[in-house]
Amino acid sequence: MKTTNELKEIRLTKQEKTYSYLNSYHYNWFKAIDLNLLNSDGFTNYFLRIKKNEPAVFEEIQEKVLNTTITAFQQELAKTDSFVLLTATWANGLLPEKAIAAMQDFNHYLTNYTLQKDPLIGINQMNADFNQVLMQHLPKVRRQDLRLIYRLLSLKDVSVDEQQKELAVLNEPTRNRTIALLSLFKNL
């Protein structure tokens, strides 16, 4: 994983101002996910089991989550798009070698996170729990954002033809958003 000195070098310049990754909400989100999800059993003990049994896989998941926040920072993604990409990345870590199965595990996790058994309520409750330790809060997730997370996971490992079939049924703004985030997601 990148050192703090390497992270200090990640900067974004726009309108003659320079912004540091370490001072961004992206880095705060990474630290919250790393400390409270990946390295804790407060939300799920799944990642701790990976850390114990397969440390190399765990480090790869951790690195991907970090790289996702760096990419979102450098690409100047909107908060919701940054969150969608970040969530899809750690959710893919539930089963790194098979994104479709990871999507099913993620859905199961969200439905069982709250008593209501609704994944949207589950992810928003999880964010509310994260937000207790964050200064810059994770956004409220809309149903379309949750569907996009599922779509990213389901399209990650499929052929181009299957992707085109899935994308063809979407309206243009949704298709464009999916294509943009899918290309970033595949390159992490």
Summary of the structure (lengths in Angstrom):
residues: 188
radius of gyration: 16.3
end to end distance: 13.9
largest distance: 49.1
contacts: 543
relative contact order: 0.11
helix: 69%
strand: 4%
